[in-house]
Amino acid sequence: MLLKLNTKLITYDYIILGAGASGLLLAYRMSQDAFFDDKSILIIDQVKNKGNDRTWCYWENGVGEWDALVCKQWSKIYFGSAWFSKNIAIMPFQYKMIRSGIFYDTLWKEINTKSNISFVEGKVNNVSEQVHSVIIETTNGKYKGTNIFNSLPNSDIYKSQDKYPLIHQHFVGWFIKTPVDTFDDSKATFMDFSVPQNGNTRFMYVLPIDKKTALFEYTLFSKELLEYRVYEEAIKRYLDRKNIVDYTIIEKEKGNIPMTSFKFNRLNSNRILHIGTAGGWTKASTGYTFTSTSKKTKDVVEFLKKNQDLSTFNKRTKYRFYDLIFLDVLAKHNNEGAALFSSMFKKADVTTIFRFLDEESTLIEDLKIILSVPPKRFIQAFLKRLF
């Protein structure tokens, strides 16, 4: 494809690279705030309509911003392992599920009503920061922006260092449908460690959408990925074990989410802010991203009203250190993940766990979580980071 060069570049106030969850959410929040009505905003991505390429789940206390888009929610979860198994009521929380198709469509509908927001289809080839602007080179031309928000991850950056551990949350899922009522759709299987661990942290994640439809997802927290067939074979064995033999696979999904405490904020500059997974918005210890992205896009919008230097956006918190210690343990002792999570869910209240993972816990709640996990490995990791 020929590169179309603009002879005179228009300078956009804001350019958003990537129209996935974080990029689109940021554009949506800008579209809902009158402060940005007189600002020119450009979104660049290879594909505008991504469809159901993601399934997002999150826990929430009470009515939430995205409830109209939730396709299913559960007030109970199941945790299972050789050490601890229990159906757990999570009230006042609800575990909520959103399919990306309706999410994208809803946000684009609002964004498209704003004449100051435009979209260009193209692949980003180069980002060059100048003194007063940033030049974006794409397969569809060059564009200039005063402030850039990049949601396109560059995995080589955190893969090429060894100061901070990198674990992948990788998975393959089958949406299946059965001809008769088969599933208890009143609870979600949060983690079922009854599958063979094979030296890793492996579990089955099951989301029953109704009594005949469910998502079965074989998930690992480990350094190395598997051949695709291994994931699918594991799902089939799990279904066989549950005596689920008459079903149709109606959809498949797969993913690989980086779990790392790498300091992504170091990549930011005066005019470039990395967002979403590219900005370290994924919760390093769990791989959950949706809640963090929803919160942080609000924070970015408020930040832009008061600040110009994007490098000052991020703030250090205690949770980054917690995640770092957790990942140190999980990376070095990957076969002990099932025991670690089992101890936490057995000893700590689930609402405390959720608040801790949402980074909204008090110091007393932090202490309850710290005391709920096997101490030896964490003390070793803590001392190693100190010295």
KOLDOLO-522020 format. One record per residue (C-alpha): chain; x, y, z. Coordinates in steps of 0.05 Angstrom, whole numbers. Layout:
PT, A, X, Y, Z
...
END
This chain:
PT, A, 0, 0, 0
PT, A, 27, 69, -18
PT, A, 39, 118, 38
PT, A, -4, 180, 27
PT, A, 35, 241, 50
PT, A, -3, 302, 71
PT, A, 32, 365, 43
PT, A, 5, 408, 99
PT, A, -10, 373, 164
PT, A, -69, 394, 207
PT, A, -51, 394, 281
PT, A, -101, 357, 324
PT, A, -108, 375, 397
PT, A, -111, 301, 415
PT, A, -95, 238, 376
PT, A, -116, 170, 404
PT, A, -78, 111, 377
PT, A, -122, 49, 380
PT, A, -197, 41, 385
PT, A, -200, -16, 434
PT, A, -228, -9, 504
PT, A, -181, 44, 531
PT, A, -176, 87, 468
PT, A, -251, 85, 455
PT, A, -268, 97, 528
PT, A, -223, 158, 529
PT, A, -255, 186, 466
PT, A, -324, 171, 494
PT, A, -309, 209, 559
PT, A, -283, 268, 519
PT, A, -347, 266, 477
PT, A, -388, 271, 541
PT, A, -351, 331, 569
PT, A, -364, 401, 543
PT, A, -292, 421, 557
PT, A, -270, 382, 495
PT, A, -324, 408, 448
PT, A, -277, 458, 416
PT, A, -218, 409, 414
PT, A, -200, 370, 352
PT, A, -194, 295, 366
PT, A, -170, 241, 319
PT, A, -175, 165, 330
PT, A, -129, 120, 290
PT, A, -136, 44, 285
PT, A, -132, -10, 232
PT, A, -204, -30, 244
PT, A, -262, 11, 269
PT, A, -315, -41, 282
PT, A, -281, -97, 322
PT, A, -344, -136, 341
PT, A, -344, -187, 397
PT, A, -268, -194, 401
PT, A, -268, -191, 478
PT, A, -307, -211, 539
PT, A, -298, -166, 600
PT, A, -317, -185, 670
PT, A, -312, -145, 734
PT, A, -342, -142, 803
PT, A, -381, -82, 827
PT, A, -419, -60, 888
PT, A, -488, -34, 869
PT, A, -511, 1, 806
PT, A, -455, 15, 756
PT, A, -442, 60, 697
PT, A, -444, 2, 647
PT, A, -503, -37, 675
PT, A, -544, -25, 611
PT, A, -492, -64, 572
PT, A, -484, -122, 621
PT, A, -507, -187, 589
PT, A, -503, -228, 653
PT, A, -487, -219, 727
PT, A, -478, -266, 785
PT, A, -485, -257, 860
PT, A, -447, -323, 874
PT, A, -381, -350, 851
PT, A, -348, -419, 858
PT, A, -276, -428, 878
PT, A, -249, -499, 875
PT, A, -183, -533, 890
PT, A, -153, -592, 928
PT, A, -144, -546, 988
PT, A, -208, -507, 989
PT, A, -274, -510, 951
PT, A, -336, -468, 964
PT, A, -395, -433, 932
PT, A, -386, -361, 956
PT, A, -440, -308, 961
PT, A, -408, -242, 941
PT, A, -463, -193, 960
PT, A, -464, -133, 960
PT, A, -420, -144, 899
PT, A, -443, -171, 833
PT, A, -397, -205, 783
PT, A, -415, -173, 716
PT, A, -402, -192, 643
PT, A, -400, -148, 581
PT, A, -388, -171, 509
PT, A, -345, -122, 471
PT, A, -391, -117, 411
PT, A, -447, -79, 446
PT, A, -395, -38, 485
PT, A, -360, -14, 422
PT, A, -426, 0, 386
PT, A, -454, 41, 444
PT, A, -392, 83, 452
PT, A, -384, 95, 377
PT, A, -457, 117, 373
PT, A, -441, 174, 422
PT, A, -373, 190, 393
PT, A, -401, 195, 322
PT, A, -448, 251, 343
PT, A, -389, 297, 355
PT, A, -364, 333, 293
PT, A, -298, 349, 327
PT, A, -280, 275, 333
PT, A, -257, 238, 270
PT, A, -230, 169, 254
PT, A, -176, 146, 206
PT, A, -166, 73, 187
PT, A, -93, 55, 183
PT, A, -34, 21, 216
PT, A, 13, 64, 258
PT, A, 84, 56, 232
PT, A, 121, 109, 271
PT, A, 112, 160, 326
PT, A, 160, 219, 328
PT, A, 158, 270, 384
PT, A, 177, 341, 366
PT, A, 185, 401, 411
PT, A, 113, 426, 404
PT, A, 78, 366, 372
PT, A, 81, 293, 354
PT, A, 82, 265, 283
PT, A, 44, 200, 271
PT, A, 62, 162, 208
PT, A, 10, 111, 185
PT, A, -6, 70, 123
PT, A, -58, 123, 107
PT, A, -15, 185, 115
PT, A, 18, 230, 167
PT, A, -18, 265, 224
PT, A, 5, 316, 275
PT, A, -21, 321, 346
PT, A, -7, 364, 407
PT, A, -22, 307, 455
PT, A, -21, 233, 439
PT, A, -54, 176, 476
PT, A, -25, 109, 456
PT, A, -61, 44, 471
PT, A, -20, 2, 422
PT, A, 26, -42, 465
PT, A, 98, -56, 448
PT, A, 113, -121, 484
PT, A, 188, -118, 467
PT, A, 196, -63, 518
PT, A, 178, -105, 579
PT, A, 202, -171, 549
PT, A, 272, -145, 539
PT, A, 284, -130, 613
PT, A, 291, -176, 673
PT, A, 284, -129, 732
PT, A, 209, -141, 735
PT, A, 179, -210, 725
PT, A, 133, -223, 665
PT, A, 78, -274, 669
PT, A, 24, -284, 617
PT, A, -49, -294, 631
PT, A, -65, -335, 570
PT, A, -130, -371, 553
PT, A, -175, -402, 502
PT, A, -250, -402, 511
PT, A, -309, -439, 481
PT, A, -380, -412, 483
PT, A, -421, -475, 481
PT, A, -496, -488, 475
PT, A, -532, -551, 498
PT, A, -600, -576, 474
PT, A, -627, -583, 546
PT, A, -619, -544, 611
PT, A, -549, -560, 636
PT, A, -518, -502, 674
PT, A, -532, -469, 740
PT, A, -532, -397, 716
PT, A, -538, -368, 786
PT, A, -463, -373, 798
PT, A, -398, -364, 760
PT, A, -339, -410, 767
PT, A, -284, -360, 786
PT, A, -227, -409, 791
PT, A, -229, -485, 787
PT, A, -160, -513, 799
PT, A, -183, -585, 793
PT, A, -150, -588, 724
PT, A, -79, -617, 721
PT, A, -29, -562, 740
PT, A, 31, -592, 703
PT, A, 80, -547, 740
PT, A, 40, -483, 727
PT, A, -19, -444, 754
PT, A, -78, -470, 712
PT, A, -153, -465, 723
PT, A, -220, -468, 689
PT, A, -263, -406, 687
PT, A, -337, -417, 672
PT, A, -390, -365, 658
PT, A, -460, -393, 649
PT, A, -501, -342, 611
PT, A, -565, -382, 616
PT, A, -583, -455, 631
PT, A, -563, -477, 560
PT, A, -505, -430, 544
PT, A, -438, -421, 578
PT, A, -367, -398, 567
PT, A, -313, -448, 587
PT, A, -244, -417, 589
PT, A, -179, -454, 602
PT, A, -133, -403, 634
PT, A, -60, -403, 656
PT, A, -16, -355, 694
PT, A, 52, -376, 669
PT, A, 114, -352, 631
PT, A, 106, -397, 570
PT, A, 47, -403, 522
PT, A, 19, -469, 498
PT, A, 2, -497, 430
PT, A, -70, -478, 413
PT, A, -93, -551, 411
PT, A, -71, -560, 484
PT, A, -120, -508, 509
PT, A, -177, -539, 469
PT, A, -160, -610, 491
PT, A, -163, -586, 564
PT, A, -232, -555, 554
PT, A, -257, -619, 522
PT, A, -230, -662, 579
PT, A, -263, -616, 630
PT, A, -330, -619, 594
PT, A, -325, -695, 590
PT, A, -310, -698, 664
PT, A, -372, -657, 678
PT, A, -412, -705, 633
PT, A, -426, -650, 583
PT, A, -421, -687, 517
PT, A, -479, -661, 475
PT, A, -462, -589, 457
PT, A, -447, -542, 400
PT, A, -389, -493, 400
PT, A, -421, -428, 379
PT, A, -362, -382, 387
PT, A, -289, -383, 408
PT, A, -242, -332, 439
PT, A, -170, -329, 459
PT, A, -125, -279, 493
PT, A, -57, -265, 523
PT, A, -54, -211, 577
PT, A, 14, -189, 604
PT, A, 21, -191, 680
PT, A, 80, -148, 699
PT, A, 99, -92, 747
PT, A, 144, -60, 695
PT, A, 143, 16, 704
PT, A, 103, 35, 643
PT, A, 99, 108, 666
PT, A, 173, 114, 645
PT, A, 150, 109, 573
PT, A, 107, 172, 580
PT, A, 132, 240, 559
PT, A, 109, 312, 557
PT, A, 63, 299, 498
PT, A, 53, 223, 498
PT, A, 13, 183, 549
PT, A, 9, 108, 544
PT, A, -60, 81, 563
PT, A, -94, 14, 573
PT, A, -49, -47, 572
PT, A, 5, -5, 538
PT, A, 4, 41, 598
PT, A, 4, -12, 652
PT, A, -69, -4, 668
PT, A, -78, -80, 671
PT, A, -78, -103, 744
PT, A, -11, -137, 746
PT, A, -30, -192, 796
PT, A, -95, -213, 762
PT, A, -98, -190, 690
PT, A, -163, -153, 701
PT, A, -166, -88, 661
PT, A, -237, -63, 651
PT, A, -249, -31, 719
PT, A, -181, 3, 720
PT, A, -191, 29, 649
PT, A, -259, 56, 665
PT, A, -231, 93, 726
PT, A, -167, 118, 694
PT, A, -201, 147, 632
PT, A, -242, 190, 679
PT, A, -178, 211, 713
PT, A, -144, 228, 647
PT, A, -202, 273, 627
PT, A, -199, 312, 692
PT, A, -123, 315, 688
PT, A, -125, 346, 618
PT, A, -167, 404, 644
PT, A, -111, 425, 692
PT, A, -46, 399, 665
PT, A, -5, 400, 600
PT, A, 54, 354, 617
PT, A, 28, 283, 606
PT, A, 89, 253, 639
PT, A, 61, 275, 707
PT, A, -4, 237, 702
PT, A, 14, 173, 738
PT, A, 18, 168, 813
PT, A, 55, 116, 854
PT, A, 13, 73, 900
PT, A, 24, 17, 950
PT, A, -10, -32, 904
PT, A, 45, -32, 853
PT, A, 92, -59, 906
PT, A, 41, -111, 928
PT, A, 33, -134, 856
PT, A, 109, -136, 847
PT, A, 119, -182, 907
PT, A, 61, -227, 885
PT, A, 89, -234, 815
PT, A, 159, -248, 842
PT, A, 129, -307, 880
PT, A, 85, -331, 823
PT, A, 142, -327, 772
PT, A, 192, -364, 815
PT, A, 142, -415, 843
PT, A, 91, -421, 787
PT, A, 69, -491, 810
PT, A, 45, -462, 877
PT, A, -7, -415, 848
PT, A, -66, -460, 865
PT, A, -45, -465, 938
PT, A, -33, -390, 942
PT, A, -102, -370, 915
PT, A, -135, -425, 957
PT, A, -105, -398, 1021
PT, A, -128, -327, 1004
PT, A, -200, -347, 988
PT, A, -203, -393, 1049
PT, A, -177, -343, 1100
PT, A, -200, -275, 1073
PT, A, -270, -249, 1062
PT, A, -286, -245, 988
PT, A, -309, -172, 993
PT, A, -242, -155, 1024
PT, A, -207, -190, 967
PT, A, -248, -152, 915
PT, A, -233, -85, 949
PT, A, -160, -102, 952
PT, A, -157, -121, 879
PT, A, -195, -58, 860
PT, A, -142, -18, 898
PT, A, -193, 11, 945
PT, A, -174, -25, 1009
PT, A, -156, 4, 1076
PT, A, -90, -14, 1112
PT, A, -128, -61, 1157
PT, A, -157, -96, 1097
PT, A, -88, -99, 1065
PT, A, -63, -134, 1128
PT, A, -119, -185, 1125
PT, A, -99, -203, 1053
PT, A, -25, -206, 1071
PT, A, -40, -253, 1129
PT, A, -84, -297, 1085
PT, A, -27, -321, 1040
PT, A, 30, -369, 1056
PT, A, 82, -324, 1089
PT, A, 148, -359, 1071
PT, A, 150, -343, 997
PT, A, 126, -272, 1005
PT, A, 177, -256, 1060
PT, A, 232, -283, 1015
PT, A, 208, -241, 956
PT, A, 200, -179, 1001
PT, A, 270, -184, 1029
PT, A, 299, -195, 960
PT, A, 266, -131, 934
PT, A, 291, -92, 995
PT, A, 362, -116, 990
END
